[in-house]
Amino acid sequence: MHIEEIYTHRIECGEAIEKILDRYVSELLREEVVLAITSKIISVCQRQVVHKTASSKEELIKREADVIVDVDNPCGICLTVKDNVLIPSAGIDVSNGGEMYILYPKDVQKTALSIWNYLKTKYCIKHLGILITDSNVTPMRRGVTGIALGWCGFEPLYSYIGKSDLYNEPLKVTQVNLLDTLATSAVLVMGEGAEQTPMAIIRNAPKVRFLARPPTTEEEKSIKISIEKDLYSPLLMGVRWLKNEK
């Protein structure tokens, strides 16, 4: 697998994502590549930003989160759920925003589909993957890794169920989350600081099966799991969640 970061100008609020793609991506597109795009520039293009003088981060978290854990946090970082993703502080980003808080993008799955349709049609590509990424944390591990917020153009999971292990025993539950593994690889290459490389092209990714159609509703649901059925359910259900009544 090869990942190539894409250097861009500093994306400003309200720019058209299509023009950014035409300027920086057009010469890199090929059949069966995955284009990773950080959610931050999607949000900036959508004007999903709030000036720091207009609101405190704490107020924004309460407004933007779907649910929030009801505990005091001296670091100002809260555990929340936003758009079915367990993530700190409703995904609100302070870094690389200047005087702005950067919020989660709107309709991120629809945005991935829109970008997929636009690039496939304009550049006559049959098989193309789109991956909108963000950074997230893992329980009991320091540091951030990548996570996928939206995608299009390939199957989200690679299943080992029914395949044999080294001792010819059938595997019963193992599936590879292709979305988040690819997102983590892309986020590592794109960086978290002043690199100014908010996109990346992923070539020759193993186990990826491209699709010439958008994901079905069942495929979108297949990557998600409810809190009640999650492995961490005893922990997640053992705290008081405050629901946003917006």
Rosetta silent file (secondary structure, phi, psi, omega in degrees, C-alpha in Angstrom):
SEQUENCE: MHIEEIYTHRIECGEAIEKILDRYVSELLREEVVLAITSKIISVCQRQVVHKTASSKEELIKREADVIVDVDNPCGICLTVKDNVLIPSAGIDVSNGGEMYILYPKDVQKTALSIWNYLKTKYCIKHLGILITDSNVTPMRRGVTGIALGWCGFEPLYSYIGKSDLYNEPLKVTQVNLLDTLATSAVLVMGEGAEQTPMAIIRNAPKVRFLARPPTTEEEKSIKISIEKDLYSPLLMGVRWLKNEK
SCORE:     score description
SCORE:     0.000 S_00000001
   1 L     0.000  138.101  179.005    0.000    0.000    0.000 S_00000001
   2 E  -126.474  134.384  179.296    1.236    3.481   -0.861 S_00000001
   3 E  -123.318  125.679 -179.861   -0.119    6.753    0.554 S_00000001
   4 E  -116.304  118.618  177.774    0.735   10.119   -0.991 S_00000001
   5 E   -72.618  154.230 -178.064   -0.118   13.296    0.895 S_00000001
   6 E  -119.947  114.003  179.885   -1.498   16.259   -1.062 S_00000001
   7 L   -80.886  135.777  179.641   -0.194   19.735   -0.219 S_00000001
   8 L  -132.289  171.509  167.686   -2.703   22.575   -0.634 S_00000001
   9 L   -69.218  170.355  176.944   -3.037   26.269    0.098 S_00000001
  10 L   -73.184  116.449 -175.770   -4.592   27.112    3.441 S_00000001
  11 L   -70.659  130.545 -177.837   -8.277   26.421    2.932 S_00000001
  12 L  -107.010  160.028 -174.997  -10.462   29.385    3.877 S_00000001
  13 L   -59.112  128.942  174.759  -14.040   29.498    5.068 S_00000001
  14 L    88.828    0.555  176.258  -16.629   29.050    2.343 S_00000001
  15 L   -64.650  153.204  179.366  -14.369   27.795   -0.436 S_00000001
  16 L   -83.337  123.916 -178.175  -15.956   25.314   -2.837 S_00000001
  17 H   -62.347  -32.269  179.969  -14.692   21.789   -2.199 S_00000001
  18 H   -63.267  -40.724  178.944  -15.114   20.963   -5.904 S_00000001
  19 H   -67.083  -35.964  177.127  -12.664   23.702   -6.912 S_00000001
  20 H   -64.764  -43.935  179.297  -10.160   22.454   -4.340 S_00000001
  21 H   -63.881  -44.188  179.411  -10.445   18.933   -5.705 S_00000001
  22 H   -60.072  -37.581 -175.395  -10.059   20.113   -9.308 S_00000001
  23 H   -73.689  -37.991 -169.166   -6.937   22.075   -8.411 S_00000001
  24 H  -113.234  -18.667 -169.539   -5.091   19.463   -6.393 S_00000001
  25 L  -110.329  -24.673 -169.343   -6.489   16.003   -7.079 S_00000001
  26 H   -52.778  -40.816 -176.888   -7.330   15.768  -10.770 S_00000001
  27 H   -79.288   -9.295 -176.943   -3.881   14.577  -11.920 S_00000001
  28 H  -100.937  -10.981 -175.747   -3.651   11.973   -9.154 S_00000001
  29 L   -75.335  134.533  176.878   -6.920   10.171   -9.743 S_00000001
  30 L  -141.986  170.754  172.055   -6.761    6.661  -11.180 S_00000001
  31 L   -63.742  139.284  173.490   -8.951    3.591  -11.139 S_00000001
  32 L    59.706   47.124  166.557   -9.123    1.869   -7.743 S_00000001
  33 E  -117.210  159.668  175.395   -7.569    4.530   -5.548 S_00000001
  34 E  -112.893  126.774  175.341   -9.005    5.910   -2.310 S_00000001
  35 E   -97.692  116.912  177.010   -9.033    9.661   -1.764 S_00000001
  36 E   -97.063  134.234 -179.373   -8.839   10.557    1.920 S_00000001
  37 E  -131.228  127.333  178.234  -10.011   14.029    2.939 S_00000001
  38 E   -68.381  139.635 -178.262   -9.792   15.411    6.441 S_00000001
  39 H   -62.917  -21.154 -176.851  -13.190   16.410    7.802 S_00000001
  40 H   -61.972  -43.313 -178.523  -11.719   19.727    8.897 S_00000001
  41 H   -75.450  -25.367  173.211  -11.582   21.194    5.392 S_00000001
  42 H   -63.046  -45.868  179.750  -15.070   19.852    4.681 S_00000001
  43 H   -62.509  -42.452 -179.708  -16.310   21.789    7.717 S_00000001
  44 H   -63.546  -42.728  177.736  -14.424   24.923    6.696 S_00000001
  45 H   -63.867  -34.491  179.730  -15.893   24.768    3.201 S_00000001
  46 L   -81.634   -0.688 -175.227  -19.375   24.316    4.723 S_00000001
  47 L    62.301   31.846  176.209  -18.815   27.308    7.053 S_00000001
  48 L   -85.405   64.066 -177.813  -19.211   24.988   10.021 S_00000001
  49 E  -135.965  154.850  177.229  -17.161   27.315   12.203 S_00000001
  50 E  -135.557  128.968  179.242  -17.849   29.552   15.191 S_00000001
  51 E   -64.987  141.438 -174.558  -15.711   32.538   16.178 S_00000001
  52 L   -65.180  -20.456  177.445  -14.123   32.074   19.577 S_00000001
  53 L   -81.710  -12.772 -176.026  -15.582   35.364   20.782 S_00000001
  54 L   -87.365  -21.128 -176.347  -19.103   34.183   19.990 S_00000001
  55 L  -163.035  152.763  171.164  -19.187   31.183   22.296 S_00000001
  56 L   -82.941  159.783  178.761  -17.121   29.226   24.767 S_00000001
  57 H   -64.078  -37.217 -179.486  -16.023   25.740   23.844 S_00000001
  58 H   -62.298  -41.549  177.839  -18.050   24.319   26.726 S_00000001
  59 H   -64.755  -39.702  179.103  -21.223   25.956   25.415 S_00000001
  60 H   -65.184  -41.211  179.448  -20.530   24.642   21.932 S_00000001
  61 H   -59.742  -46.241  179.368  -19.979   21.109   23.183 S_00000001
  62 H   -63.093  -33.593 -179.749  -23.337   21.134   24.958 S_00000001
  63 H   -76.307  -37.467 -170.873  -24.981   22.495   21.819 S_00000001
  64 H   -91.936  -28.271 -177.229  -23.329   20.180   19.298 S_00000001
  65 L   -70.068  146.010  171.983  -23.143   16.842   21.149 S_00000001
  66 L   -74.595  -47.146  171.941  -25.975   14.349   20.815 S_00000001
  67 E  -141.590  155.570 -176.991  -25.272   13.112   24.346 S_00000001
  68 E  -139.761  139.827  178.760  -22.589   14.009   26.856 S_00000001
  69 E   -69.317  131.732 -175.703  -21.279   12.214   29.959 S_00000001
  70 L   -86.149   72.746  174.261  -22.433   14.031   33.082 S_00000001
  71 L  -141.170  152.052  175.201  -19.101   14.440   34.886 S_00000001
  72 L   -79.609  135.696  178.085  -16.859   17.415   35.603 S_00000001
  73 L  -126.095  112.858 -176.684  -13.629   17.400   33.622 S_00000001
  74 L   -65.237  -19.413 -179.960  -10.904   19.791   34.742 S_00000001
  75 L   -84.322   -7.529 -178.798   -9.209   19.584   31.317 S_00000001
  76 L    76.463   14.846  178.287  -12.277   20.901   29.526 S_00000001
  77 L  -111.502  122.578 -176.155  -12.519   17.739   27.405 S_00000001
  78 L  -111.405  147.379  174.425  -15.821   15.903   27.588 S_00000001
  79 E   -85.713  123.906 -174.829  -16.776   12.423   26.433 S_00000001
  80 E  -137.500  168.170  166.753  -19.611   12.734   23.953 S_00000001
  81 E  -117.533  127.722  177.720  -21.468   10.999   21.157 S_00000001
  82 E  -133.073  120.673  179.607  -21.826   12.942   17.917 S_00000001
  83 L    52.698   45.655  178.194  -23.481   11.409   14.850 S_00000001
  84 L    65.607   21.786  175.812  -23.147    7.899   16.350 S_00000001
  85 E  -118.683  127.645  173.975  -19.410    8.365   17.014 S_00000001
  86 E   -79.491  114.248 -170.545  -17.955    8.218   20.519 S_00000001
  87 E  -153.880  149.169  178.261  -15.559   11.161   20.449 S_00000001
  88 E   -68.010  139.533  166.186  -14.219   13.876   22.775 S_00000001
  89 H    55.734   36.273  177.439  -15.958   17.251   22.857 S_00000001
  90 H    57.901   22.064  178.627  -18.434   16.588   20.017 S_00000001
  91 H    74.294    8.900 -179.240  -15.519   16.606   17.585 S_00000001
  92 L   -69.979  128.698 -174.300  -15.038   20.373   17.984 S_00000001
  93 E  -110.485  134.606  176.822  -11.521   21.286   16.910 S_00000001
  94 L   -99.995  -34.030 -176.312   -9.446   24.173   18.204 S_00000001
  95 L   -70.609  148.251  176.965   -6.203   23.446   16.350 S_00000001
  96 L    58.574   24.663  178.796   -5.582   24.859   12.873 S_00000001
  97 L  -115.000   -2.230 -177.871   -8.648   27.048   13.157 S_00000001
  98 L    63.028 -120.376 -179.696   -7.099   30.384   14.036 S_00000001
  99 L   -91.098   10.855 -175.932   -9.799   32.416   15.752 S_00000001
 100 E  -116.424  145.170  162.388  -12.455   29.838   14.944 S_00000001
 101 E   -84.855  134.666  178.836  -13.769   26.661   16.505 S_00000001
 102 E  -103.469  121.875 -177.406  -14.225   24.070   13.760 S_00000001
 103 L   -91.335  173.545  174.268  -17.354   21.929   14.144 S_00000001
 104 L   -63.027  147.572  175.505  -18.243   18.550   12.685 S_00000001
 105 L   -66.988  155.267  176.477  -19.234   18.660    9.003 S_00000001
 106 L   -85.461  141.916  172.842  -22.905   18.564    8.095 S_00000001
 107 L    47.360   55.665 -169.403  -24.342   15.468    6.412 S_00000001
 108 H   -64.410  -35.671  178.391  -20.925   13.849    6.176 S_00000001
 109 H   -68.574  -40.447  175.875  -22.106   10.657    4.471 S_00000001
 110 H   -64.721  -34.864  178.130  -24.043   12.663    1.886 S_00000001
 111 H   -65.814  -42.366  177.400  -20.953   14.811    1.373 S_00000001
 112 H   -60.585  -42.280  178.777  -18.815   11.730    0.697 S_00000001
 113 H   -64.874  -40.959  179.704  -21.391   10.561   -1.858 S_00000001
 114 H   -63.009  -43.864  178.664  -21.496   14.002   -3.487 S_00000001
 115 H   -64.890  -41.943  178.704  -17.702   14.126   -3.839 S_00000001
 116 H   -59.818  -48.240  179.063  -17.679   10.561   -5.196 S_00000001
 117 H   -62.531  -42.571 -177.753  -20.299   11.377   -7.811 S_00000001
 118 H   -62.598  -49.026 -176.042  -18.560   14.602   -8.798 S_00000001
 119 H   -71.456  -41.062  179.132  -15.110   13.066   -9.312 S_00000001
 120 H   -60.510  -44.153 -177.361  -16.353    9.883  -10.992 S_00000001
 121 H   -70.381  -47.320 -175.133  -18.442   11.844  -13.468 S_00000001
 122 H   -68.992  -35.871 -173.936  -15.946   14.597  -14.263 S_00000001
 123 H  -110.179   12.439  172.503  -12.891   12.356  -14.582 S_00000001
 124 L    52.727   53.634  179.492  -14.612    9.250  -16.004 S_00000001
 125 L  -112.013  130.315 -178.456  -13.528    6.887  -13.228 S_00000001
 126 L   -84.643  -45.503 -176.153  -15.510    3.721  -12.575 S_00000001
 127 L  -118.209  112.091 -177.718  -13.968    2.578   -9.293 S_00000001
 128 E  -145.420  135.081  175.853  -13.015    5.272   -6.772 S_00000001
 129 E  -104.022  140.809  174.695  -13.049    5.330   -2.988 S_00000001
 130 E  -121.123  134.791 -177.564  -13.785    8.415   -0.901 S_00000001
 131 E  -138.018  116.878  175.765  -12.894    8.558    2.792 S_00000001
 132 E   -99.237  121.558 -168.132  -13.622   11.514    5.075 S_00000001
 133 E  -111.989  162.203  171.327  -11.373   11.260    8.124 S_00000001
 134 E  -149.183  175.171  174.942  -10.986   12.677   11.606 S_00000001
 135 E  -103.899  147.650  179.188   -8.796   12.016   14.626 S_00000001
 136 E  -148.975  173.244 -179.828  -10.018   10.152   17.690 S_00000001
 137 E  -114.114  159.818  177.630   -8.714    8.526   20.827 S_00000001
 138 L  -114.393  134.239  179.958   -8.700    4.905   22.029 S_00000001
 139 L   -52.531  132.830  175.116   -9.598    4.005   25.630 S_00000001
 140 L    65.393   20.945  174.522   -6.506    3.538   27.815 S_00000001
 141 L  -130.205  134.931  179.286   -4.120    4.527   24.978 S_00000001
 142 L   -83.875  143.523  177.462   -2.310    7.841   24.703 S_00000001
 143 L    96.138  163.851 -178.030   -2.382    9.755   21.419 S_00000001
 144 E  -103.227  154.554  170.475   -4.785   10.018   18.511 S_00000001
 145 E  -131.096 -178.823 -177.965   -5.407    7.755   15.538 S_00000001
 146 E   -90.201  157.071  174.185   -7.668    8.115   12.520 S_00000001
 147 E  -144.687  149.089  177.893  -11.343    7.373   12.191 S_00000001
 148 E   -94.634  130.420  175.104  -13.673    7.488    9.187 S_00000001
 149 E   -97.325  -31.274  178.955  -16.731    9.736    9.398 S_00000001
 150 E  -153.264  156.299 -178.994  -18.010    9.098    5.881 S_00000001
 151 E  -158.546  167.845  174.945  -17.093    7.012    2.863 S_00000001
 152 E  -164.535  150.179  170.004  -18.197    5.851   -0.544 S_00000001
 153 L    98.032   -0.832  177.135  -17.060    3.536   -3.333 S_00000001
 154 E  -157.738  161.244 -179.257  -15.875    0.419   -1.505 S_00000001
 155 L   -69.932  138.456 -174.091  -17.024   -2.152    1.019 S_00000001
 156 L   -79.090  -21.479 -176.004  -16.490   -0.971    4.622 S_00000001
 157 E  -127.057  147.268  169.262  -15.599   -4.351    6.140 S_00000001
 158 E  -114.647  119.482 -173.060  -13.414   -7.291    5.193 S_00000001
 159 E   -96.955  132.629  170.837  -14.766  -10.471    6.742 S_00000001
 160 L   -99.050   -0.754 -176.045  -12.690  -13.434    7.883 S_00000001
 161 L   -61.066  127.069 -178.144  -15.789  -15.262    9.076 S_00000001
 162 L    91.838  -16.054  176.137  -15.735  -18.809    7.726 S_00000001
 163 L   -82.517  162.150 -176.850  -12.066  -18.587    6.726 S_00000001
 164 E   -96.028  148.655  172.536   -9.458  -20.744    8.465 S_00000001
 165 L   -87.955 -168.304 -177.103   -6.713  -19.612   10.810 S_00000001
 166 L   -60.943  -24.805 -177.629   -3.158  -21.016   10.849 S_00000001
 167 L  -106.043   20.641  175.751   -4.386  -24.224   12.474 S_00000001
 168 L    65.052   24.213  174.510   -7.281  -24.692   10.078 S_00000001
 169 L   -92.356  136.365 -177.757   -9.819  -23.603   12.676 S_00000001
 170 E   -71.063  135.030  175.372  -12.721  -21.566   11.278 S_00000001
 171 L   -81.379  137.798 -171.024  -12.849  -17.912   12.280 S_00000001
 172 L  -110.896  -27.711 -173.988  -16.243  -16.952   13.674 S_00000001
 173 L  -131.906  -12.062 -170.600  -16.334  -13.229   14.412 S_00000001
 174 L   -70.500  123.548  172.039  -13.249  -11.495   12.980 S_00000001
 175 E  -134.160  144.096  177.699  -13.868   -8.621   10.591 S_00000001
 176 E   -96.503  126.205  175.700  -11.448   -5.876    9.560 S_00000001
 177 E   -80.016   94.541 -177.065  -12.772   -2.335    9.762 S_00000001
 178 H   -66.385  -33.731 -177.421  -11.356   -1.056    6.468 S_00000001
 179 H   -61.452  -51.527 -175.640  -12.701    2.453    6.979 S_00000001
 180 H   -76.975  -31.060  177.422  -10.862    3.185   10.205 S_00000001
 181 H   -68.045  -41.732  176.383   -7.686    1.287    9.316 S_00000001
 182 H   -67.334  -38.953  178.744   -7.348    3.257    6.084 S_00000001
 183 H   -62.238  -41.527  179.201   -8.261    6.470    7.916 S_00000001
 184 H   -62.631  -42.724  178.812   -5.558    5.862   10.505 S_00000001
 185 H   -63.754  -43.390 -179.062   -2.943    5.323    7.810 S_00000001
 186 H   -67.239  -41.975 -179.913   -4.034    8.441    5.930 S_00000001
 187 H   -62.433  -38.023  177.308   -4.180   10.608    9.067 S_00000001
 188 H   -59.264  -43.507 -177.940   -0.615    9.569    9.939 S_00000001
 189 H   -74.038  -40.487 -178.652    0.589   10.750    6.529 S_00000001
 190 H   -69.887  -32.837  176.830   -1.548   13.914    6.428 S_00000001
 191 L    90.397  172.031 -176.439   -0.440   14.972    9.904 S_00000001
 192 L  -120.196   -7.143 -173.129   -2.014   16.894   12.768 S_00000001
 193 L  -112.905 -122.167 -173.935   -0.101   20.185   12.766 S_00000001
 194 L   -96.333   19.937 -176.856    1.118   22.705   10.199 S_00000001
 195 L   -62.021  -30.999 -179.924    1.799   20.206    7.400 S_00000001
 196 L    62.113   39.765  177.498   -0.976   21.718    5.233 S_00000001
 197 L  -126.148   77.152 -172.391   -1.678   18.341    3.620 S_00000001
 198 L   -84.099    4.231  178.433   -5.400   17.805    4.238 S_00000001
 199 E  -138.484  160.710  178.139   -5.838   15.113    1.587 S_00000001
 200 E  -153.274  148.971  174.771   -4.083   11.911    0.553 S_00000001
 201 E  -104.334  127.234  178.583   -4.272    9.327   -2.208 S_00000001
 202 E  -106.988  121.788  179.843   -4.186    5.676   -1.109 S_00000001
 203 E  -115.729  148.404  173.409   -3.060    3.181   -3.753 S_00000001
 204 L    56.952   39.793  177.915   -2.951   -0.621   -3.710 S_00000001
 205 L   -71.551  127.937 -178.898   -4.768   -0.949   -0.398 S_00000001
 206 L   -71.066  150.636  172.724   -5.107   -4.654    0.479 S_00000001
 207 L    70.768    1.862 -179.738   -8.483   -6.292    1.011 S_00000001
 208 L   -85.374  126.925  176.278  -10.390   -3.342   -0.457 S_00000001
 209 L  -111.095  111.187 -177.162  -13.229   -4.303   -2.814 S_00000001
 210 E   -76.306  150.850  179.531  -14.350   -1.323   -4.865 S_00000001
 211 L  -124.839  143.556  178.275  -17.983   -0.753   -5.778 S_00000001
 212 L   -94.462   25.100 -179.226  -19.439    1.107   -8.751 S_00000001
 213 L  -147.061  162.569  175.445  -22.390    2.215   -6.635 S_00000001
 214 L   -68.719  160.309  175.144  -23.031    4.073   -3.379 S_00000001
 215 L   -66.319  145.733  175.760  -23.234    2.058   -0.160 S_00000001
 216 L   -76.769  167.381  176.171  -26.617    0.657    0.714 S_00000001
 217 H   -59.676  -38.803  179.236  -28.404    1.556    3.935 S_00000001
 218 H   -64.537  -39.222  178.797  -27.496   -1.897    5.267 S_00000001
 219 H   -67.780  -37.269  176.866  -23.810   -1.316    4.451 S_00000001
 220 H   -64.088  -38.784 -179.591  -23.882    2.050    6.211 S_00000001
 221 H   -74.768  -24.459 -172.281  -25.389    0.400    9.285 S_00000001
 222 H   -65.181  -23.137 -176.665  -22.972   -2.557    9.198 S_00000001
 223 L   -86.731  -10.652 -173.871  -20.055   -0.512   10.489 S_00000001
 224 L  -105.039  155.896  176.365  -21.949    0.756   13.531 S_00000001
 225 L  -143.229  139.827 -177.920  -22.843   -0.865   16.808 S_00000001
 226 L   -72.847  158.111  177.076  -25.112    0.424   19.546 S_00000001
 227 H   -57.592  -38.186 -176.609  -23.828    1.273   23.008 S_00000001
 228 H   -63.780  -31.804 -176.921  -25.991   -1.534   24.411 S_00000001
 229 H  -100.994   -0.728 -176.400  -24.270   -4.174   22.246 S_00000001
 230 L   -73.394  151.167  176.542  -20.764   -2.724   22.379 S_00000001
 231 L   -58.101  -33.085 -179.672  -17.910   -4.562   24.117 S_00000001
 232 L   -87.785   13.091 -177.100  -17.489   -1.472   26.310 S_00000001
 233 H   -52.497  -42.670  179.652  -21.185   -1.478   27.211 S_00000001
 234 H   -58.177  -32.186  178.384  -20.582   -2.093   30.961 S_00000001
 235 H   -81.186  -46.356 -175.383  -18.540    1.105   31.064 S_00000001
 236 H   -68.942  -32.453  179.617  -20.618    3.200   28.689 S_00000001
 237 L   -85.741   -7.975 -177.580  -23.905    2.202   30.306 S_00000001
 238 L   -91.140    4.984  177.601  -22.518    2.748   33.783 S_00000001
 239 L  -118.138  164.498  179.452  -22.395    6.534   33.456 S_00000001
 240 L   -91.698  122.442  178.357  -25.113    9.165   33.260 S_00000001
 241 E  -100.694  133.327  175.752  -25.581   10.549   29.757 S_00000001
 242 E   -98.691  123.666 -177.802  -27.196   13.952   29.250 S_00000001
 243 E   -88.568  137.187  175.296  -29.212   14.120   26.050 S_00000001
 244 L   -76.644  123.474 -176.640  -29.211   17.225   23.903 S_00000001
 245 L   -93.363   23.248 -177.385  -32.828   18.333   23.544 S_00000001
 246 L   -63.590    0.000    0.000  -32.164   20.442   20.440 S_00000001
